[in-house]
């Protein structure tokens, strides 16, 4: 019985997508076809299997909806389904990531990252700030950033952001702050004196990922399993990913202190 249910839920992408669609409320076959971009002939056999499993009900008007049991199962299935899709997208990347520093609640919801894109620079641009980070934050009005490793272009990058009037919340580790303060006095002066910037420092031992989150995207650099940055990043434009990163930033903000302490 349990194995049959698992097969029903996860061995058909059409069934899985339909269940998640019905989680938003009852709908008819025309809307199902339109929303899932499927034909009636391809989706009706899947609906039949879901009805036979007691997960979906069809009323006299031809409207499909989740049963009570179906709703309970799908509400708990969705986070797992999302997580599997995230890990399946770039499984070799995730196999070598350090995720233990992510708080458990957020780690359990890492599927909120949604549709991710792996960003790996070519050798000619290995030591530059990735173009995808620059281009996808150029028109932002607000940004939260956590820096756990130093990049020589970071001071100029965040100086330019503050000069554009972007509301910037920035957390850096002790070692990153020391390097920025000692070697980039002009940039640091601009950043720290900006009325739109909040600047905090956290301990190196926190081992947080480096990430930038704006209104429309999240750009994340997880350390690899050896605790090093290997120039492999991910970017995602999902609303749920933006919310996830903002919660992650709030977590590290609680572990941080102002510059003058």
N, C-alpha and C positions, 0 to 999 in steps of 0.2 A: 504493500500500500504506500509506504513512504517513498520507495524507489520510483513507483509509478508517478507519484505526485511531483517528485523532483524532475523526472523526465518531462512531465507535462509543462512544468514551469520554465525549464532552462534549455531544453533540447530543440526548441523552435523559437527563432527570433520573432516570427510573426505572432505567436501566442504570447510571448513575453511583452512585446510592444503593445499588443491589444490590452493585456491586463493592466499595464501602466496607464494606458489611455483611459480605460474605464475607471481608474482610480480618481479621475477628475469628475466623474459623474456619468449617468446613463447617456447612451447615444444610439443612433440607428445605423443601419448598414451603409447608407450613403455617406454619412460623416466618417464612419470607420474607413471606408474606401479612400476618401479624400485625405483624411488626417494621416493615414499610414501609407498612402500611395500604393494601394493594393487593389486587385480586382475581387469581385464577389466570389468568383470561382476558386480563387486561391485562399481566401480568408474563411469562407464558410466551413470547410472541413476542420479548421483550427477552432472555430467557435463551437462546433459540434463536440469536439473533444473536451473543451473547457466546460461546456454544459454537462456533459457526462461525468466530469470530475467533480461537479457540484460547486464550481467556482464562479460560473456566470449564469444568469437567469435571463430569459426572454419573456417579455410581457405580451399581452394580447395586441398591443399596438406595434409590435415588432421592434421594441426598444430593448437594447441589451444593457445589463448592469451587473455589477459584482454582487454575489450573494454575501451574507454576513461573514461567512467563513472565508470567502474569496477576498473580501476587503481586508480582513485581519491578516491573511497570508501575504497579500500583495504589499500592504503597508510595511511589513517586515522584510519582504523580498527585495523591495526597491533599493535600499542601501547596499545590500549585497550585490545585486545586479550591477549597480553603478560602479561599485568597487572593482568587480571583475572586469568590467569594460575598460576602466582606467589602467589596470595592471596588464590586461591583454594587449593594449595598444602598443606598449613598448616594454615587453616583459624582460628583455635583457638589461634595459636601463634600470628597472625597478629592482632587479635581482641584486644590484650592486649599490643600492642607496642606503644611507644611514637615516632611518626613520624613528629611532628610539627616543629622540629628543622632542618629538611631536607629542603634545598631551594626548592621553588615551582617547578622550571623547572626540577630538578632532581626527585622530588617526582612524578611529572606527568609521568616521564619515569622510574618508579621503576620496570616496566615490563622487563627492560633490565637485571635484575638480573637472569632472565631465569630459568633454572632448578635448584632449590635450594634443599638443604638437611638440615633438622633440626638436630642440634647436641645437645643432652641432656645427660650429664654424669650420670653414676650410682652413688649411694651414696658414694661408696668407692673412687671415683675420683672427687668428687664435687668441691674440692678446689685446684685442680691442673690445670695447663694450659692444655687445651684439646689436646689430642694426634693428633686429626685431624689437628689442627693448626700447631703443631710441624712437623708432617710427611709431610704435603703438602707445607711446606716452607723450608724444609731442603736443597733443592738443588737450591734455588732461587739465582739469581745474584743481584736482586734489590728488595726493599720493601719500601712501604709507610705505615706508621702506625699512627693512631690517638688513644690516650689513654685518656678516660674520667673517668675511675675508676682505683683504684690501686689494683694490684695483687702482692703478695710477690715474685712470680717467674718472674715477668716482668723484673726486672733489670738484672737478670742472663740470661734470654732469649735473650734480646737485646744486652747484652754484648757478648754472644756467636755468635750472628749474625754479629756484627761488627768484631769480631776476625776472622770470615771466609772471610772477605773482601767484604761482601755484601754492596752495595750502599744503605744506609738507610736514609730515610727522616722520622723524628719522630716529632710528635706534642703531647704534654701532657698538661693537665690542670694545673693551679696553684697548686692545692692541691696535684695532683699526683707528680708534680715536687718537691714540698716541702718534701714529704715523701721519694722520691727516693734520694734526696740530703742529707737529714738528716740521713737516716738509711742505705744507700747503697753507701757509699762513693767510695769504690773500683770499683764497677760496673759503677757508674756514671763517674768516672775518665776515664775509658776505653772508654765508649760511647762518651763522650764529646771530647776526644782527638783523636778520630779516624778521619783520613782524609777522610773517606768515608761517614761520617755522617753529616746530617743537623738536628739540634735540635732546635725546636721552642716551645713556650709556649702560650697557650690561656687561656682566663678567664673561670672559672668554669660555669659561667652563660650561656655559649654557649650551654651546654648540648648536645654535639655531641655524636653520637654513637661511640663505640670503634670498630675499624676495622683495619685489615691488608690486604693489597693488593700487590700481586706479579705479575710476568709476566703471571702466569697461573691460579691464583685463587684469590678469595676474601673471607675473613672470617670476619663476622660482628656480633657484639653484640649490639643489640638495647636495650635501657632501656625499662622496662615495663611501663604501663600507670601511675604507681605511682612514676616513676622516679628512679627505682631501677634496678640493674642488678640481674636477676633471674636465671643465669646459662643456659639460652637457647640461642643458637647461630645458625647462618646459614652459610653454606659454598656453594659456587658455582664456577664452572669452566668455565662458559660461557665467551667468549671474550667480549661480550657486558657488562657483569657484572664487569669485570676488568676495562673497560673504564669508567663505571658509577662510580665506587669507586675512580678511579683516579681523576675524575672531582669533586667528593665530597671532596676528600683530598685537591684539589686546592682551593676549596671554603673556607675550614677552615684554610688553609695556609694564605689566605688574612686577616684573623681575628687574626693572631698570631704574635708574636714578638720573636726576638732572645733572647737567654738566658741572654746575657750581657746588655740588656736594662732595 
